[in-house]
Amino acid sequence: MIKKNYIPTIDISIINKYGLDNKKSLKILKKIEQACTKVGFFQIIGHGIRQNDIKKIAKVGNIFFNLKSEKKFKLAPRKWNKKNKNLYRGYFPNDVNGKEGLDIGDLKITKAYSKKINTKYIEFIELNKCFKKKSIKILSNYFDNIFRLSELLFKGIIKLYGKDPIISKKAFSRYKTLSTLRFNFYPNQNKPIEISRQDGVALGCETHVDSGVFTILYQDKTGGLQVQNRKTKKWYNVPFNNKALVVNTGRAMEFLSKGKYKATNHRVLWNKKKRMSIPFFFEPSFDFIMNKSFLNENYNKKNGVMYKTFLNKSLKKFIEYQR
C-alpha cells in the first residue's frame, strides 16, 4: 500500500516574505531539516515562482522536443555532433538511455568568458540555433529564479548550522557554478530501460542519486517519480501537485553535512506515456573546495577536493554523461 503523505509538502512562503531570521521561518527550516534527514525528498509550495512561469518553461521544453532531430542535434555535444566544440552541455538523443534531454548551464555565460575560464564544464551554448529570443529570455528568467530559490534553501541549511548564510557565496558563484537546468523527455518507450533487481519493477529511468546540493524538479501530471525509504527499502510515489516543486538532496549535500542529509535513491516508472520533467541541479562552483568542515567547523580548504573533480566522479555512472 502506498503511503500518501510519505513525501511531505512544505509551504515556504513565510521564508520568502520575512527572510531567514524570522522565528516563523525557523519553524519552516526545521520542517525542511526533518524532511531532508528522514526522507531526502519534499515538495515546496509558496516558493515564489509564478505558476505562469512554470507553464512557460514547460512550453519551451515541449517546443524543443517537438523539433526535427536534425534541428535538435545542432545543440548536441561533440560526441553526437562532430561540428560542435561543446563536450558537456547540450542535447542528447533518446537512444542513449531511453530518454532524450537538454542540459543548459548558466545563461549569463558568454562565449568570451567560457574561453577565458577554460574548463570543460563552463560552456557557452548557441541556443539561438534552436530557440527564438523570447524562449531564451524565458529560459534565462527561469534559471535566475530557480537558482535564487535553491540558494535560499541552502542558506537556510547554513542557518540551521548556526553559521552566517553569506558563506554560501564561497560555494556558489553565478559565473562559476556548475548548476544545470535540464529538460528530460520520455517518449513512448517500447521497453523499459531497466528492471529493478530489488522488486522486479519496470523502469523508465534507472535507480540513482543526484550529484549536487539540491535538485529542484518540476514533473508533469504523468508522474512516475518514486522515492525509496532508506530503512525499509520500500518505494513511494511522488504525487503530482501543479503548485509544488519537488526538492531532494544530493551527494554534495551528503558530503558537506557529514552524512546527515543523505542522497536518496529515486527512479521513474516505465508507463508507456510521454513524460517531461525539468530538474534544476544546484551545483557549486567548479573550483569550490569540498571539505566537510564547511558546515560543521571553521572552513578549511586543506585536504579538500575541488567540486569539478567530485562531480566528474559522480557522473561516471550516468550513460548520458559518458561523452
N, C-alpha and C positions, 0 to 999 in steps of 0.2 A: 504493500500500500504506500502511495506517495504522500509524504507529509507536506501539506500545502504551504506551511509557513516556515519551512526549513531555511529558506533564503530570506533574511529579514529585509524589510523596507524601511529606510530611514529618511525622514524629512530634514534636510539641512538648510532650510530657508532662514532659520534663525542665525546660523553662522554667516550666511550671505548678507543678512540685514545688519547684524550687530558686530561682526568680526569675531576673532578667536578669544578675546579677553573677557567676553561676557559670561556670567555664571550659567546662563541657559545654554550657551554654546558649549560649555564644558560638559554638560549632560549629554549633548548630542555626540561630542567627541568620545565620551565613554561608551556610547552605543556602537560607534564605529569600531572602537578598540575591541569590544566584545565580539562583534561580527568578524573582525579580522582574525582574532585568535581562535574562535570556536568553529567558524565555518570557512573563512577565507574568501567568501563572496557576500555581497549585499547589494540591494538596489537603492538608489537615491532618487528622491523627488525633491522639489524645491531647489533644484540645482542651479537655477538661473539661466539655463539655456532654453530659449523660447521654443515652443512646440513647432512653430512655423520654420525655424531654422533647422530643426531636425528633419522636417519634411523636405526642406530644400536640399540638404546634403544627401538624403536618401534618393531624391530625384536625380541629382548629379551622378550618383553611383549607377543607378539604373540606366541612365542615358549612355554612360560609358560602356557598360557591359552589353548593351544592345548594338554597339558599333560592329562593323565588319571586322573580322580577325586581322586583316592586313593593316587596318587603322590602329587597332589596339597594340599591335606589335611595334608600332612606331615609338612606344614608350618602354619597350622591353629592355632589360639589361643585355649586355653583350652576349651572354650565353644563348639567348634566343634571337638576338638581332645583332649581327656582326658589325653593322654600321654604327652602333651606339657605343659610347665610351663608358656609360654608367654600368657599374658592377652590382650595386646593392639596391638602389631604388628602382621602381618602375613596375611594369606589368609582368605577370607570369601566367601561362596558359593552364587550362584545367586538366591536361594530360599529365601534369607533374604530380599532383596529389589529389585528384578528384574534385578540385575547385579551382576557379581562376581568381586572381587577385591583383590589386594595385597598391603598392606601397609608396607613400608620399612622405617626404621629410618636411622640415620646417620651410614654409613657403617664403620666409624672409631671406633665405639663402640665395645669393646671386651667383652668376657664373664666375665672376671675378673673385668672390670670397671663396667659393669652392676650390678654385685653382690655387689660391693663396694658402688655404689651410692644409691642402694636400694630404687628406686621409680618405680612404675609400668609402667611409660611412657618410661623409658630408658631401652630398652630390646635388648639383643643380639639374633638375629635370625640365625639359622644354614642354611643359604641359599644354602650351598652345598648339601643339601638334594634334591634340585630340579634344581640347576643351576651348569653349568660347570664353571671352573675357569675363562675362557675367558669371559663368560657372567657376572660373579661377578665383574670382572675388568671394564666392560662397565658400569655396574650399579654404581660402585664407582666413576668412572670418571664423569659420568653424574651428580651424586649428588654433587660432588665438583664444577662443572661448574655452575649448576643451583643455588646452594647456593651462589656462588660468585656473580652471576648476581642479585639475589634477594637482597643481601646485598648492592650492588651498587645502586640499585633503592631506598632502604631505606635510604642510606647515602645521596642520592640526595634530599629526602624529608627533612631530618635533615638540609641540607644546605639551603633549602628554608626558614626554620625557623630561619636562622641566627646563628645556632649552629655549633659546631665542629663535623663533621661526625664521629670522633673517638668514640663518645659516643654510637655508635651502638654496640660497644663491651660490654657495660653494659647490653644490652638486649639480645645479641646473643653470645653464646659460643658454638663452634662446638661440644664439648663433653656433653653439657647440653641441646642443642637445641631440641625442640620437633618437628622440621620440618619433614615432611613426604613426601616421594616420593611414589605416589600411581599409580597403574595401574587399570583402570576401563575397564571392558569388558562387553558390552551389547550384549547378544545373540539375536537370532531371537525371540524377545519377542512375546508370543502368545496373550498377552493382556497388556494394559497399566498398570503401577503401580499406576497411579493416573489420575483422570480427574480434570482439573483445575476448581476450583469453580468460578474463575473470568471470564473466557471466554470459558469454556467447551472443551478446547483442551486436547487431549490425550497425556500423558507424559510418557517418559521412565525413567525419574529421577525427583523427586519431586522439587517443588519450594523451594529455600533455599538461605541462605547467608553463606559465609565461615567464619571460626573462626579466622584465623590468621591475619598477617600484609598484606602480599600479597599472591596470588595464581598465579603461572606461569604455563600455560597449553599448552600442545600440543594436538590438536584434529586432528583425521584423516579426510580424504576427505569426509567421510559420513556426517560430520557436525551434525546439530541438536541443537547446543547450542543457547539459546536465553537469552537476557538481557532485563530487564524491565526498562522503563523510570520511574523514581521516581515520576515525576509530573503528567504525563498523564496516567500512568499505562499501556501504550501500550508496546508490545513486539517486539524486533528486533533480527534478525538473526545475529550471529557472523560468518562472511564468512570465508571459508577455505582459508588459504594462506600458501603454503608449506614453505615459507621463514620466516613466522612470528610465534611468540609465543603470546598467549593471557594472559593478566595480569588483575587481578581485586583486589580490596581492600577488606579486611575482617573486622570482628568485632573488632579485636585487634587494627587495624589502626584507626577505627572509635573512639574507646575509647581513644587512645593516642592523637588523634588530636581534642578531644572535639567535635566530630561530623562533623568536616569539611570534612573529607574523609569518606564518608558513605559506609558501606557494602551494596551491591546492590543485589536485587533478581535476580536469574537466574534459568534456568531449561533446560531439554533436551527433545526434542520432541520424541514421540513414532513413529518410522519409519520402524519397522519390518525388519531392516537390522542389520547385525553385525557391531559393532562400538567399537573402542577403544580410550580412552583418557588417557593422562598421566599428571595429575596435580601434581605440587610441592607446598605443603602448607608450606609457610615460617613462622615458629612459633618460638617465643622467647624461651630462656632457661626456664626450668621448674620452677626455683627459682627466675626468674626476677620479681621484684615487680612492678606491673602495677599501675602507677599513672599518672593522666592527666597533671602533671607538667613536664613530661619527655620531651616533645617537646615545651611546652609553657612557662615554667618558670624555675627557678632553681630546678632541680630534687630533690624531697623529697620522701623518701620511706615510710614515715608515712602515715597511713590511706590508704595504697595501698592494692592491692590484688595480691597474688602470681599467676603467669601465669598458673600453672598447675590447680589451683582452677578455674580460669577464663575459661580455656579450657574444663575442666570436665563439667562445667555447660552448655557450648555451645554445646557440643557433645551429650547431652542427647536427643536432638530432632532427631538424626540420628539412625535409626533402626540398621544399621550395627555396631554401636558402643555400643549397649546395650549388653555388654559382661560380 
